[in-house]
Amino acid sequence: MKKSKEYKISSTLFYAAAVLFYLAAIINIVGGNNTSIGIVWLCFGSAFLCFGSLFINKSKENIEKEEK
């Protein structure tokens, strides 16, 4: 139970970081200052979104193992 809770907290933090990266990307792209940096922030946001989903899947696997 402890491990699945840690994974859920980690995934929530990764999702929050992804949202912040996306906001930074939008500000850089729309602001017109440096669009290439905006694309980099967009990629970071997508990577953190993938990490969040990875930890959610690990959480589900741990819950299934504990039920067996």
Secondary structure, DSSP 8 states (H G I E B T S, - for coil): -HHHHHHHHHHHHHHHHHHHHHHHHHHHHHH-S-HHHHHHHHHHHHHHHHHHHHHHHHHHHHHHHHH-
